[in-house]
């Protein structure tokens, strides 16, 4: 049987997903610290709609990001920026809440399409993994 999702449902799913991504980053940074000598991470929750993360190799910044909800006219979803300044005026990737007749999911703008397919229906976990992959890519290259 087909389901219909309201704007309220989509807004709640977006907030739940943002919180899921924040917890994913916080936990993953703690694991990064524990498992990788010479690598330290920092997670900072700025407010209910924004957090930053930074990864250091031997004290030198290697990866930085901000993740936020809203902030620009183009970003009504959850956005990722390759900067940890906490600003919300630009982004490198954006996920929006979509739905079909069975479920809600997230869809990437495809700005990070080298990592995933643009038309992929992402779960909350898939969204967190996409942003995490973008964040740690500089660590993996170095």
N, C-alpha and C positions, 0 to 999 in steps of 0.2 A: 504494500500500500504506500502510495506516495506521501511524502511529508512536505510541509511548507514551513519555511523558517522566516521569522520576522526580523526586522532590524535589531530589535532587542536581543534576539537569539544570537545574531552575528556579532553584535557589540560585546556580549558576554563571552562568546567564544574567543574573540580577539584579546580581551583582557586575560582570560584563562591561559591562552597561548603565550602571551607576553610573560606572565608569571612563570609558566613552565620553562620558557627559554632562559629567564633570569636564574632560576634554580639550576638548570642544566649547566649554565656557564659557571655559576658559583661552585658547584660540585666538581666540574671538570677542571677548573683551575686548581682546586685543592689536590686533585689526583695528579695533575701535571707537576705540581711542586713535589709531591711525594715520590713520584716514579722517575723523575728526570733530574739527576744531579746537575747543578749549574743553571737550571731553569727555575725562575720564580714567576708567579703570577699575582695579579692584583685584580680583585673584583670590587666595584663600588656601586652600590645602588644609590642613585641620586634622588629619585622620587618614585612615585607609583608608576610613572610612565617612561622611565629612563634609567639605564645603567651603563657603566663603562667597564672595560676590561683591558689589561695591559699584560704582556708577557715579556720577561727579561731573560737574556742569556748572559750569564756572568755579569749581571748588573746593568747591561746595555739593553735598552728598549728594542725589541724585535717586532712585536705585533701590538697593535692598538685598535680598539673599536668602541663605538657607542651603539647601543640598540635602543630604539625609542618608538613610541606610538604617537602618531600625528606629527605636527610640527611644520609640515609644508603642505601646500595645496595639492601636491601630487601624492602625498603619503597619508592616506586614510587608513593604512594598515599598520604593519610593524616593519620598521626600517632599520637597516644596518649601514653604518658609516665606518670607513677605515681610519677614523680619528677618535681619540678618547677625550676630546674637548667637551663632550656632553651636549654640544649644539644639536639643533634639529633643523638646520636650514639646508642640508644636503644629505644625500645618501648614495650608497653604492649598490644597494639591493633593497627591494621592498616586497613584502608578502601581503596579499589581501585575502580576506575571508570570502570564500565562494561557497555555493551550495548546489547540489543537484536534487533530485527528488527523493534521495535517501539519507544524505549526510552533509555536514559542513566540512570544509577542508581549506587549505591554504594554497595559494597559487603565487608563484614567483613572477616578477616582472621579466626575469630572464637575464638580468644584468650580470649574473654570475653563472651564465649558461654553460660555461666550460666545466662546471661541476655537476650540474643536473639538467634534466630536460625541462624546458620551459613549460610545457603543458602538463607536467606531473602534478597529481593531486597529493599535496603534502599533509601528513598528520602533524600533530604538535611535535612529536619526536622528530619527524623528518625536517620540520622547520628549524628546530634547535640544532640538528646535525648540519644542516646547510650553513647556518650562520657560524657554527663552530669550525667547520671546514674552512670557511673564508678567513676566520680569525687565525687559525694555526698554520695556514699555508706558508706564511713567511718563515715560521719555525722549521717547517719541513724542508724548505729550500736551503736553509742556511746550514 
